[in-house]
Amino acid sequence: MATCTATLKEGFLVKKRLSKHRWKTRWFVLDEDHLTYYQKTKRQTSLGSIPLAGSAVSYPVPGYDKKPGIFKISTYGGKEVLLRAATNEDRQVWTHAIGAVIRAREGIVATELSQAAKDIAGKTNISEILGAMQDRSAGISTISTSRGKVTYENCFSGAMVIDWLLEWSFASDRGNACSIAGDLLRLAHLQVVKGPMREEQLKTQAPTFIDSAHVLYRFSRRCQSFITYMESSSESSGSSAGELSDGDILDRQVSNISKGKLIKEGFLIKQGHVRKKWKARRVILKENPPSLTYYSMAKSAAEPLKVLSLEDASIPELTSLPNQALPKKREHVFAVRRGDKRLLLFQAENEHEKNDWIKAMELVCPKST
């Protein structure tokens, strides 16, 4: 059970159950030590907790390159957890927050950068070096290694890091390269893979990077871009990272209303039309023409459950609805009324997210007032 500490981030993620190879939507809470998940937002009883000390977070995940939002946490003990955010943009936010916790848990503080890092500060920075190291085509090569019964992926030796820094002219000699790599280690962007050397490193506040083929490291947060670093480092990142192509979501029966421009995407809890049960769905809102698509998160479904036209839809005030239509004991709820008078009820994660969805819906729905 995770220690009761300050909540840093919370929201819906979809977790893969390794035993049954099924995906389940859970409410995740990130604190200063763990990533804990619950069945519902009320956080009554946790279903599990992922310790973050010594863990690593990474994406893309081999075999899931074409599925948006998927990332992996590899724990210190060798356990791997697959998670899926609603969009690639949400994944970026989650992995950044988780990576920050992992780095803080390393207990390593760099009081001052080395002279080698200062020397290259005018040309580049630590973030750019990390981006280049993780580039798909030109980044550092990785290997898998076993420690006892546990296999660690995406590892590289100290000598490989030094060779790479020299190859790409980030350093002038091996001593200079060791100083830069040492800064990456002290800032906890790199971590020693589990073993005796890691235990020694954690005992000191000034760990030394070792230029050796026998000492292995890995990134605490590994985020390879599909666009190579060398092509994109001079450009600011756009907002299209969270968009899906038409081919990812098209339903053969409704292709005429699913080709519009993506406006908003994320997780919502939707009330069922027949049984009135509430279930988490991945929801996509588009315009030109206006449509709402939602997917089941119980499976890694490629086909949507439904694609609804919003041509005649409106966003009514909840106070204008009859009491029997309103849900009991649910917060952050909003409604969409279609032209056929059918009422769709959704629940957002919080009030801010609810207002964002309402604004997006009002922008798309022509009859909104």
C-alpha positions in Angstrom: 0.0 0.0 0.0 1.4 3.4 -1.0 2.3 5.9 1.7 -0.2 8.8 2.1 1.7 11.6 0.4 0.7 14.6 -1.7 -1.1 13.9 -5.0 0.9 15.1 -7.9 -1.4 14.0 -10.7 -4.5 11.8 -11.2 -6.7 10.7 -14.0 -7.9 7.8 -16.1 -5.4 5.4 -17.7 -6.0 2.0 -19.3 -3.9 -0.8 -17.8 -3.1 -4.1 -19.4 -3.7 -7.2 -17.3 -0.8 -9.5 -18.0 -2.6 -12.6 -16.7 -5.6 -12.3 -19.1 -4.1 -10.0 -21.7 -7.1 -7.7 -21.3 -7.1 -3.9 -20.9 -9.0 -2.3 -18.0 -9.7 1.4 -17.4 -8.5 2.5 -13.9 -8.2 5.7 -12.0 -4.5 6.4 -11.4 -3.1 8.6 -8.7 0.6 9.7 -8.8 2.3 10.7 -5.5 5.9 11.2 -4.4 6.6 7.4 -4.2 4.0 5.4 -6.1 1.5 5.3 -9.0 -1.6 3.8 -7.4 -4.7 2.7 -9.2 -8.3 2.3 -8.3 -11.5 1.0 -9.8 -13.3 4.3 -9.3 -12.5 8.0 -8.9 -13.6 7.9 -5.2 -10.3 6.0 -4.3 -12.1 3.8 -1.8 -9.8 0.7 -2.1 -6.7 0.6 -4.2 -6.3 -2.3 -6.7 -2.6 -2.0 -6.8 0.4 0.3 -6.6 3.5 0.6 -8.7 6.7 1.6 -6.8 8.6 4.3 -8.7 12.0 4.3 -6.9 14.5 2.8 -9.4 11.9 2.4 -12.1 12.1 3.7 -15.7 9.3 5.0 -18.0 9.5 4.7 -21.7 7.7 4.9 -25.1 7.1 3.9 -27.8 6.6 0.3 -26.8 7.6 -2.4 -29.3 4.5 -4.0 -30.9 2.3 -1.0 -30.0 3.9 1.7 -32.2 0.6 2.4 -34.1 -1.6 2.6 -31.0 -1.8 6.0 -29.5 -1.0 6.8 -25.9 0.8 3.6 -24.9 3.8 3.7 -22.5 5.6 1.3 -20.2 6.9 1.4 -16.7 9.7 -1.0 -15.8 10.1 -1.3 -12.1 13.4 -1.8 -10.1 12.4 -5.4 -9.5 11.9 -6.1 -13.2 8.1 -6.0 -13.5 6.8 -4.3 -16.6 3.4 -2.4 -16.6 1.8 -1.4 -19.9 -0.5 1.7 -19.7 -2.5 3.7 -22.2 -3.3 7.4 -22.0 -6.2 8.9 -24.0 -3.9 10.6 -26.5 -0.2 10.9 -27.3 -0.3 14.4 -25.7 -1.7 13.0 -22.5 1.0 10.3 -22.5 3.6 13.1 -22.8 2.2 14.7 -19.6 2.0 11.5 -17.7 5.4 10.2 -18.6 6.9 13.6 -17.8 5.3 13.6 -14.3 6.3 10.0 -13.6 9.8 10.6 -14.9 10.1 13.6 -12.5 9.1 11.4 -9.6 11.6 8.7 -10.6 14.4 11.2 -10.8 13.5 12.7 -7.4 13.4 9.2 -5.9 16.9 8.5 -7.0 18.0 10.8 -4.2 20.7 12.3 -6.3 21.2 16.1 -6.4 23.6 17.9 -8.8 24.7 21.1 -7.0 26.6 22.4 -10.1 27.1 21.3 -13.6 30.6 20.2 -14.7 32.9 22.5 -16.7 32.3 20.2 -19.7 28.6 20.8 -19.6 29.1 24.6 -19.1 31.4 24.6 -22.2 28.7 23.2 -24.4 25.9 25.3 -22.9 26.1 27.9 -25.6 25.6 25.3 -28.3 23.1 22.9 -26.8 21.6 21.8 -23.4 20.9 18.7 -21.4 17.5 18.3 -22.9 18.9 18.4 -26.5 21.5 15.8 -25.6 18.9 13.5 -24.2 16.7 14.0 -27.2 19.6 13.1 -29.5 20.6 10.1 -27.4 17.1 8.7 -27.7 16.6 9.4 -31.4 15.4 6.4 -33.4 17.9 6.6 -36.2 20.9 8.3 -34.7 20.6 7.7 -31.0 22.6 5.4 -28.7 22.1 1.7 -29.4 20.4 -0.4 -26.6 20.7 -4.0 -25.4 18.9 -6.3 -23.1 20.6 -7.7 -20.0 19.7 -10.2 -17.3 20.2 -9.8 -13.5 19.3 -13.1 -11.9 15.9 -14.0 -13.2 15.0 -10.5 -14.3 15.6 -9.1 -17.9 16.2 -5.4 -18.3 15.6 -3.8 -21.7 16.8 -0.6 -23.3 20.2 -0.7 -21.6 23.6 0.5 -22.7 27.1 0.4 -21.3 29.1 3.3 -20.0 31.5 2.9 -22.9 28.7 3.1 -25.4 27.6 6.4 -23.9 31.1 7.9 -24.2 31.6 6.6 -27.7 28.3 8.1 -28.8 29.0 11.5 -27.3 32.4 11.5 -29.1 30.9 10.3 -32.4 28.3 13.2 -32.4 30.9 15.8 -31.3 29.2 16.6 -28.0 32.5 16.0 -26.3 36.2 16.6 -27.4 37.7 13.6 -25.6 36.8 10.7 -23.3 37.4 12.7 -20.1 35.2 15.5 -21.3 32.5 13.0 -22.3 32.7 11.3 -18.9 32.0 14.7 -17.3 28.9 15.3 -19.4 27.7 11.7 -18.8 28.3 12.3 -15.0 26.0 15.3 -15.1 23.3 13.1 -16.8 23.8 10.6 -14.0 23.7 13.1 -11.1 20.6 14.7 -12.6 19.1 11.2 -12.7 18.4 11.2 -16.4 20.5 8.1 -16.4 20.4 5.3 -13.8 22.6 2.3 -13.1 20.9 -0.9 -13.9 20.2 -3.1 -10.8 23.3 -4.7 -9.3 26.1 -4.2 -6.9 27.3 -1.0 -8.7 23.8 0.6 -8.3 23.9 -0.1 -4.6 27.3 1.7 -4.4 26.1 4.6 -6.5 23.0 5.2 -4.2 25.3 5.6 -1.2 26.9 8.8 -2.5 25.5 12.2 -3.4 28.2 12.5 -6.1 28.1 9.3 -8.2 30.8 8.8 -10.8 30.0 7.8 -14.3 32.1 4.8 -15.3 33.5 4.5 -18.8 33.3 0.7 -19.0 31.7 -2.0 -21.1 30.7 -3.9 -17.9 28.7 -1.2 -16.2 25.2 -0.8 -17.6 22.9 2.2 -17.5 19.4 3.1 -18.8 17.3 6.2 -19.2 14.9 7.0 -16.3 12.5 8.4 -18.9 12.9 7.2 -22.5 10.7 8.9 -25.1 11.7 8.2 -28.6 10.1 10.4 -31.2 8.7 9.0 -34.5 10.3 12.1 -36.1 14.1 12.0 -35.8 15.7 14.4 -33.4 18.0 15.8 -36.0 15.1 16.8 -38.2 12.9 18.3 -35.4 15.2 19.8 -32.8 15.0 23.3 -34.2 11.2 23.3 -34.4 8.7 23.6 -31.6 6.5 20.7 -31.0 3.0 21.1 -32.5 -0.4 20.0 -31.2 -0.9 17.2 -33.6 0.8 14.6 -31.4 -2.6 13.7 -29.9 -4.4 13.4 -33.2 -5.3 10.1 -34.8 -5.4 9.5 -38.5 -8.8 8.7 -40.2 -7.6 5.2 -40.8 -7.2 4.6 -37.1 -10.9 5.2 -36.2 -12.9 4.8 -39.4 -16.0 2.7 -39.1 -17.1 1.3 -42.5 -20.7 2.2 -41.9 -20.1 5.8 -40.8 -17.1 6.9 -42.8 -19.1 9.8 -44.2 -19.2 11.5 -40.8 -15.9 10.4 -39.3 -13.5 12.3 -41.5 -13.7 15.7 -39.8 -11.1 17.7 -38.0 -10.2 16.4 -34.5 -11.3 18.9 -31.8 -10.9 17.1 -28.6 -10.1 13.6 -27.4 -10.0 11.9 -24.0 -11.5 9.7 -21.4 -15.1 10.2 -20.2 -17.5 8.1 -18.2 -20.7 7.6 -20.3 -24.1 6.5 -19.2 -25.5 3.5 -21.1 -28.6 4.1 -23.2 -30.5 0.9 -22.1 -29.2 -0.3 -18.8 -28.1 3.1 -17.6 -24.7 1.8 -16.3 -21.8 4.1 -16.4 -18.6 3.0 -18.2 -15.3 4.6 -19.1 -15.0 5.4 -22.8 -12.4 6.9 -25.1 -14.2 9.8 -26.8 -13.3 11.7 -29.9 -15.0 14.9 -30.9 -14.7 16.2 -34.5 -16.1 19.0 -36.7 -16.8 19.5 -40.4 -18.9 17.4 -40.1 -19.6 17.3 -36.4 -19.4 13.9 -34.9 -18.8 12.1 -31.6 -17.0 8.7 -31.6 -16.5 6.5 -28.6 -14.6 3.3 -27.9 -14.8 0.5 -25.4 -11.7 0.4 -23.1 -12.3 -3.1 -21.9 -10.5 -4.3 -25.1 -7.9 -2.8 -27.3 -10.7 -2.2 -29.8 -9.7 -0.8 -33.2 -13.4 -0.3 -34.2 -15.6 2.2 -32.3 -18.7 1.3 -30.4 -20.5 4.2 -32.0 -20.0 7.1 -34.3 -22.8 9.7 -33.8 -23.6 12.7 -36.0 -23.9 16.0 -34.0 -25.5 17.9 -36.9 -28.7 18.6 -34.9 -27.2 18.3 -31.4 -27.2 20.9 -28.6 -25.7 21.2 -25.1 -28.5 21.7 -22.6 -28.1 23.1 -19.1 -28.5 20.4 -16.5 -31.0 22.6 -14.6 -33.3 22.5 -17.6 -33.5 18.7 -17.5 -36.2 16.7 -15.5 -34.9 15.3 -12.2 -35.4 11.7 -13.2 -32.9 12.2 -16.1 -30.1 13.4 -13.8 -27.7 11.0 -12.2 -27.5 10.7 -8.4 -24.2 11.2 -6.5 -22.2 12.0 -9.6 -20.2 15.2 -10.1 -18.8 16.9 -13.2 -21.6 15.7 -15.4 -22.8 17.3 -18.7 -25.3 16.4 -21.3 -25.6 16.3 -25.1 -29.1 16.3 -26.7 -29.3 15.0 -30.2 -31.8 16.0 -32.9 -33.7 12.8 -32.2 -34.2 14.0 -28.6 -31.9 11.3 -27.3 -30.0 12.5 -24.2 -26.3 11.5 -23.8 -24.8 12.0 -20.3 -21.1 12.1 -19.7 -19.0 12.5 -16.5 -15.5 14.2 -16.7 -12.6 13.8 -14.4 -13.0 17.2 -12.8 -14.8 20.5 -13.2 -12.1 22.0 -15.4 -12.2 19.1 -17.8 -16.0 19.2 -17.9 -15.9 22.9 -18.9 -13.3 22.2 -21.6 -15.6 19.5 -23.0 -18.7 21.7 -22.9 -16.8 24.5 -24.7 -15.6 22.1 -27.4 -19.1 20.7 -27.8 -20.6 24.1 -28.1 -18.0 25.0 -30.8 -19.0 21.9 -32.8 -22.7 21.6 -32.3 -24.5 24.1 -34.5 -27.6 24.3 -32.3 -25.8 24.9 -29.0 -26.9 28.0 -27.1 
